[in-house]
Amino acid sequence: MREPVLPFEYWEVERGQRKLCRPLLYALQHMVLPQALFIRRPGLRFALLPDAGIPRDLSNLMGHAAVRCLGTQGWPMEVEDIQDDPHYYQYVAGLEQYLVATLHPLSGHDIWIVRMPPPLVAPEAVFAALCNPFDEPGAHPARPRRYVTLEFGDREDAHFVCEWTSDGKHVNLGPSPRLTVHAFASAVAAGLGPVG
C-alpha cells in the first residue's frame, strides 16, 4: 500500500489494521453524487451532458466533495485555504483523470456509469451508476431513480454491489466479481426491471 498524500489522505486504524482514507473520493462517491441525483442538482446535468460542444466536466462535483471534506483530519477548515493550495489542484487532477461518465441506455432505462479512480480500500467504488437522472417527476412511464455502486471489498477479488437510497441509507446488495463497465450497467438494468 502506498503512503497517503498529505494532507488530503491519511491513515486510519480499523480492527488493528492501517487503512488509507481518501475522504475526497468517499465524499464524491457516497455523498455528492447520490445527493445530486436525488435532489436534482443542476450541477449533475452540467457534469454529465455536453452543452454546445463543451465536453463533460465532473470537476464541479469534485469541488462539492472538497467542501464536504473541510475540517476532516488534515484538511483545511476554510474553502479559501484549498483555493490557495497548488497541491490540492495537483491532487484533484490526479483523481479527475480517471473520472469518465458514459450513458448506457438499457431495458428502457438511462444508466449513466461513472468510472472512478482505481479503488485502494473498501468502500471506494469502482463504478457508480446514476439511473434515470433526468426524468421529470411524474414522467410516464415512471422509471426509478437509483444510485448503485460497485465497491471494492477487502481484497482485489472481493467486490460488492451497493445502493444509496433516496433517504440516505447505504444498502449492501451482495458480493460481486469485478465487472466491466458494460457488465455493471447490464446488472444494474436487470435490477431495475423493465419499464412500463
N, C-alpha and C positions, 0 to 999 in steps of 0.2 A: 504494500500500500504506500502510495506517495505521501509526502508531507503536506500539511494544509497550506493554502495560500493565505497568509495572514494579511489583514485582519478579517478577511471575508469568509474564511473557513476555520474550523477549529476541531480539536479532539474532544470527544465526549466519552466517558466510560459508562458502558452499559453491560450489566451482568458480568463484570470483571474484564470485559474486552474493550479495547480502544476502538472507537468508531469515528470516522471522518464525517463531520457535519458541514453541509453546504446549504446554509439557510436560504440563499437566494433561489436555488433550484427548488427547494421544498416550498417556498412561498409561491413561486410561479406555478408549480405542478399541483399543489394541494390547496391553494387559496385563491390566487388571482384568476387562473383560467376557469375553475368551476364557478366562481362568483360572477365573472364576466359573462359566462354562458347563461346562468340562471337569472341574473339581474338585467340582462340585455344591455350591457355597457357598449356605447358606440365604439370604443377602442378595439373591441373584438372584431367588429366588421372591418375596421381600418386595418387590423393586423392580418386578416385572412383574405379579404377581397381586394384585388388590384383595382386602382382607381385611375382612369385616364392614362393608362400605360405605366403607372408607378408600381413597382413590384411590391409584393407583400413585405410587411415590416413588423416583426414581433418585438422590436426593441422597446416600443411604447409599453407593452405588457411587462417587459423586464424591468422597466422603470417603476411600475406599480409594485412589483415584487420587492425591489430595493427599498421602497418606502416602508413596506411591511417588516423589513429586517432592521430598521433603525432601532438602536438600543439593544439588539441581540448581542450576545457575547462577542466583544471585539469590534462590533460595528459602531460607527459614529451615531450620535444622538440626533443630529440635525441633517436635513437634506442638503444644506449648503456645504456641509463637511464632505459629502460624497461628491458634489458637483465640482469641488476644488481638488479632488484627488485623482491624478492621472492614472494611478494604479487601479482604481475602480474601473475606469474605462477599458484598460487592458484586460482586466479580469472578465468583464462582461463580454467583450469582443471574443474572448476565447470560448465562452459558452455559446454566444449567439451564432457562431459559425456553424453549429450543429443544428440549430432550430430551423426546421423546414415543415411547412404546412401543406398538405395535399388533400384535395377533395376526392372522396370515393363514393359516388352515387351507387348504392347497392340496395336491392329489395325495396325500392321506393323511398329510401332514406338518404339524406345528405350527411355523410360522415366525414368530418374533417379530422385527419390524423396529423398530430404534431409530433415530429421526431425530436427527441430530446438529446442533450449531450450524453455520451456513454455513462450509464449509471455506475457508481462505485460502491454504494452501500444501500441497504433497504432503508426506507421505502422509495428511493429515487425511481422515477418512471423511465422506461424505455420509450414508450409512446403514450400519448393522451388522445382520446377520441372525444370530439365535441359533436354530438348528434343533433342534427336539425337545428343549428344555432340561429338561423334567420327566419324561422317560421313565425308568423304573427299570431298573437293569442286568438283563439277561436278559429284558426285556419282549418279548412276541411279538404281532404281528410286530416284528422288530427294525427300528428306524429309526435312521439315522445322526445323531449329534450333531455339528453342524458350526457353525463361526463364519466367516461370509463378509462382506466389506466392499465397498462401492463407494467407492473412494478417488479423491480429487482428484489430477489429474496436474499438469503444469507450466503448463497453460493451461485456461481455462474450458471448452473443448470436449474436453479430454483427461481421461478418467477410466479407472480400472482396476478390474476385479473381482479381489479378492484373498481369500486364506483363511489363517487361522491354524489350524494343525493341533494335535491334542491333545498332540503332543510339542514344541510351541513353535516350529515353523517357519512362516515367512511365505512364502506361495506366490503369485506373480502369475499369475492365470488368464487374463489378456489384457485388451486395451483394450475400452472400452465407451463408448457415448454416455451423457450424463447421463440417468438414468432416474427415473420417478416411483416412489413407494413401491410401488404395486401391480406395476408392471413389474419392479422389482427383486425383489420377493417371488416373482413368477412365474418369473423367470430362475433364482433360487435353487432353487425347487421343481423346475424342469426339470433342473437339475444334480444334484439328489438322486435323481431317478428315482422310479418307482412303489414303493409299499410292498408287501411281500409276497413 
